[in-house]
Structures are given as C-alpha cells and as structure tokens.
Amino acid sequence: MKKFLFKISLYIIGIVAVLFFLGTYADGNTDDNYRHFTGPKPSNMILGDSRGVQAVVPDILDGKLGNRKFNNFAFNITESPYGKVYFEAIKKKLDPDTKGGIFILTVDPWNLSADKNIKNEEDFYENKSALANMHFYDLDPNYEYLIKNYPRSWFNIYKDREETAKSNTYVHKNGWMEVTVNTHPDTIAKREEKKIKEYTDFVRSQKISQDRINALKDIIEYLKTKGSVYLVRIPASQKIMDIERSYSPDFSEKINQISKKHGVVFFDFSSKADEYMYTDGNHMYKESGKVFTAQIADSILASRKN
C-alpha cells in the first residue's frame, strides 16, 4: 500500500510540475482575458468594453500624458458592462495607494444595458465571468486564472505561445488587444453585416439599465478619490451608430448630465464616425485606434488647461 501511495504521489507531483511549467508560457496569446489578470497593479486605467480594449492604446497615452503607465482593463459587453462585478474587479486591479491617477471610462449604450428579461443584478451575465470568481489580478503567471477560467488543455498554452507567432487577437502586457485581420473592404463589409444583425437583435432584447447607470456613477465617485475621471464615447461605423441612435437617441445627453453632476469631463466622439476605420463596423482598426487615442490625450491635456 505504501509503495502504491508513493507511486501515486510521484505521479501527482509530476503532473503538477508539468502544469506549473506550462503555465509559465501563458501570455497574450493564451486567450482574450488572461493578461488582464497579471500585474503590476496600475494607477492609470482604461475601462469599458471591447470597443475600449481595442481602440484605446496605453502606449500612446503613456507618452502624451507625462510618462504615465496606463493599463487597459476593458473586456467586452458580456464580461465588463458597468455593474457591481466590474466595480469590485476594478478595486482589486487598481493600486490601492493611487493618487493623481487618470481614468478613462469608455461608454456606449450597450455597456449600460441589460437583457429585458433579467430582473435582478444577481442574474446579470457577468456573474458567471472570470471577473466574478478571481481574487488575484497581479500575478504572473496567474495560476488562479488558468485553473478557474482556462478551459482548454494547458499544452495549448505552450503550443500557442507568442514566441511562435502573435495571435490575431493579441493582448499586450498593458491590456491593449491588438487585432490583426484582413482589412479588404469586401471582408470588412461582411463582418459589418454580421455586427449589424447582432446589434439589431440587441435592440429587441436589451434596455438601458438603471442598475448599470448607478454602478457607473459609483465607479466615477470611487475613482475620483484616486485621481481624474474622463468619460469617452467611442464611435463605430455610421450604420452601427444609426442603430445606437435609434436604440437610445438621448444617450450622449444622459452621459453629459452624469458628467456634470459628478464633476467629471465627457468627450463625445460619436459624431466623428467617418474619421476612423473599423474592422467590423463596431471595433476600431488598430491604426485608427492610435490616432483616436492621441485625440483623447490631446482632449485631456486641453481640459486641464481650462
């Protein structure tokens, strides 16, 4: 019996050792979220959904806003709409000693909406996301994330490592998701067609959520104790913006009212849809994102002079 237990122990130790080894290769290719749970904890953050994670480039902000280090902690409308789960995650991610930080909160009707059939915040989709089950946001490698939220074989972590080649959705250490796709107009048009259908369906199933608006206000007030807060509405293609205007025609006005009430600045770029290139009508192409991020930085600098 002792020999059997000894052999089993060696077997288990061997498996654990292999897993620990494979985990050291977790990187920006692992999945679209892993790098958001690796450190160090930031004092300057970008928040929001998939528009924000792709369109706002921390490196650009770092250079234009006084050599700061920004972290893009935006996810997508399923995992990081504004709500209690995201708020708690932000508090865990942020350096607790932050003073004088800069926080860019990207807003659109979708990250302030919820399914019409959901009556309680406890039933929001993000309650099943990694943001709801994680405790550590600054470990590298983060074995907690891999154990709880990586569903594939860990051998894929090694096989797909960035040393081999960056994935089409590569997440940098600063949280920015660099999306590399075919940008031929016909290909973009096909992707946009799918997004139009997706957001048309959202119009039928979603509604602006007061719970999410309240959470946004709470996040603003919390971050104001740590520094300066800026609300930013990121544009999409004209066809997607037309859907948004139909869905929530007074959205920008609502955000403007919130910004005034809470003493923060709102930069509304929703009227500038034609100035940028999109990969699918909804997400800004990475080169346009760099230009857009520079415009955010310039807007922040201008507001600070007034």
N, C-alpha and C positions, 0 to 999 in steps of 0.2 A: 504493500500500500504506500509506504514511504517513497519507494522508487517511482511509483506511478505519479504521486503528487509532485515529486521533484521534477520529473519529466514534463508534467503539465505546467509547472511554474516556469521552467525554462522556455517552454513553447509560448506562454503568455508574455514573458519578458521579451522574447524575440519579436512577437507581433507588435508590442508597444514600442520597441526600439525602431522597428521599421516605420511605424506610423509617425513617430517623432521625427525621423529622418525625412520622410516625405513632406511633412508639414513645414519644414524649413524652406521648401521651394514655393510655398504659397505666395502669390504676387498679384500683379494687376491683371493677369490672365485667368486667375482662378475662377472668379465669377464677377458679376457687376457690383457686388457689395463688399467683398472681403476687405478691401483696402480702407473702407470707411471705419473699420474696427481695429486699425493699427495706429500706433502713436507717432509722435508725441501729441499730447493734448494741445489744441490750438487756442490762441487768444483772439483770432480774427476768423470769422466763419461766413460761408455762403450756404444758405438754406433754401429748401424748396423741393421741387420735383424733377422729373427727367429733363425738362427744359433748362432748369438751372444747372444741373450736373454737367450738361454738355455745352451750354452757351457761355458760362462764366468761368474764365480761365484764371486760376490763382496766380500763376507766374506773372501775368500782365498786371494784376493788382499789386503784387509784391513790389514790382519795380516803380510803379507810378504813385504809390501811396506811402512813401517813406520807408522802403526796405522792410516792410512787414512780411510775415509769413501767413498767408491765408490757407485755410482748409475748406475744400468744397464738401459739405456734409449734406448735399441734396441726394435724393434717391429717385423715387417715382411716385405717381399719384396713388398707387396701391399701398406702398410701404411708408411714404413720408408726406401724406397730406397733413395739414396742420391739425393737431389734436393732442390729447394727453400723452399718448405713446411717444410721439415725436418730441414733445416738450421734455419728457423725462430723459429721452435719449440725448437731447441737446445738453442738458445739465450734466450728464455723465461724460459727454465728449469734451466739453469746454474745460479749459484750465481754470480751476476754482479761484486762482489768485489773479485772474484777469482784471486789469484796469486800463481804460483807454482803448479798448478794442474797437474794431469796426465789424459790423454785422450786416450782411446784405441778405434780405429776405425776399426771395422771388415769389411773386403771387400771380395767380391766374384763377379763373372761375373753377377749375377742376380740382385744385388742391384745397379749395374751400367748399367742396361739395361732398355729399354723401348719397348713398342709394336711398331712394324714396321709401323702400320697404324696411329699412333699418330704423328702429325706434330708439334704441339705446346705444350710447357710446361704447359699451362693453362688446357690442356686436360689430363694431367697425372692422373692416378687413385687416387693418394694420395690427390688430391684436394677435394675429397669427404670424406676424413677420419677425425677422431677426431683431428688430428694434424692441420688440416686446419681451424677448427672452434673454437678451445679452446683459451682462454685468460689466464686462471689461471692454473698453474702447481704445486702449492704448498699448496692447500687447503685440509684439512682432517677433515670431509668428504668434497668431492668436488661435491657440488650440481650442479654446472655448467655442469660438465661431465655427471652426471646422467640424467639431464634434456635434454641435447642435444644428448647424444650418448648411453644411455642405453635403448634399445627398448622394453624390457620385463616389465611385471608388477613389481612394486617396492616391492611387497610382496615376490617375489623370492629372493630379496636381503637378507631378513630376513631368509627365508626358507633355502637358500643355504649358510648361513654364516659359516665361518671357525670353529666356536665353535662346530658345528655339526660334521664336518669332512672336511679335506682338499680335494679340487677337484683334479682331475688328472692333471690339468694344473694350479697349484697354483702359484700366483705371490707374492713374498715376498715384504716387505716394501722397500727393496733396489732395486727392479725392476727385480731381477732374477726370471725367470719362471722355477719352479721345475716340471718336467713332470714325472709322475709315471704311467708306463704302463707295460703290460706283456712283459717280455724280453725273452720268449722262442724263440729259433732260428727259428722255423717254423712261428711264429707270426711276428717276425721281417722281415723275408723274404717276407711275404705277403705285409707288409707295404712298404718295399723297392720296390717291384714290382710296386706298385701304384705310388711311387715317380719317378721311372724311366720313367713311361709313362708321368707323369706330366712334367718332365724336358725335355723329348724328344719333347713334344708339345711346350715347351718354345723355344727350338732351332728353331722351324719353325716360331714362331710368334714374337720373340724378336730380338733385336740387341743391341750391345753396344752403349750407348747414350753419345754423346759428351756433351750434356747439363748436364747429371749426373756427368760426369767426371769433368766438370767445377765447379759444385756445391761442389764436394768432395774437390777440390783444394781451393775453397773459405772457406769451413769449416776448413780445415787444417790451412790456414792463420789466420783465426779468433781465433782459439783455441791456436795457437802459442803465441798469445798475452796474454793468460791466463795460459800458462804452457807448458808442454812437450806432444808431439803428437806421438803416435805409431800406425802404420798400421799393422793389423794382418789378415792373410788369414787363415781361419778355414777350416780344411779338412772335407770331407764327405767320404762315403764308396768308394771303388775303382770303382764300377760301375757308381756312380754319378760323381766321378772325371773324369772318361773317357768321360762322356758326356760334362763336362766342358771343357776338353782339346780339344775336337772336336769343341765345340762352339767358344771358344776363346783361341787358343793354345799359344798366347803370353801374356795372361792376367797378369801373375806374372811379366813378363818383363816390361809391361806398368806401373804396380804399383811401381815397383822398380825405374823406371825412374821418376815417380811423387815424390817418397820419396826423391830421390837425389836432384831434382830440388827445392823442398820446404824445404830441410834441416831437414827431419824427418826420423825416423827409420822404416824399414819394416821387420816384422817377417813372413816368409813364411813357414807355416806348411803343405802345400798342398802335399808334398811328404811323409808325415807320416800317411797316411790314415789308414794303417793297425794297428796302435798303439792304436786305440781307438774303443770303442763300440758305435753303433748308434741305435736309436730306430726305425728308418725307412730308414736308408741309408743316410739321409740328416742331421738329428739332432743328436748331441752327447748325449749319455746317461748321466744322471746327475753325476754318479760316475766318468766316464771318463772326464766329464767337470771339475771336481775338480782337477784332475791330469793335465789336459790341462791348466787350469787357473794358476796353480802353475808354469808350464813351461813358461807361458807368463811372470809372475812375475820375475822368475829367469832370463829370457832373458832381461827384462828391467833393472834389477839390474846389469847384466853383461855389458850391453851397457853403463851404466852410469859410469862404472869404466874405460872405454876406453877413 
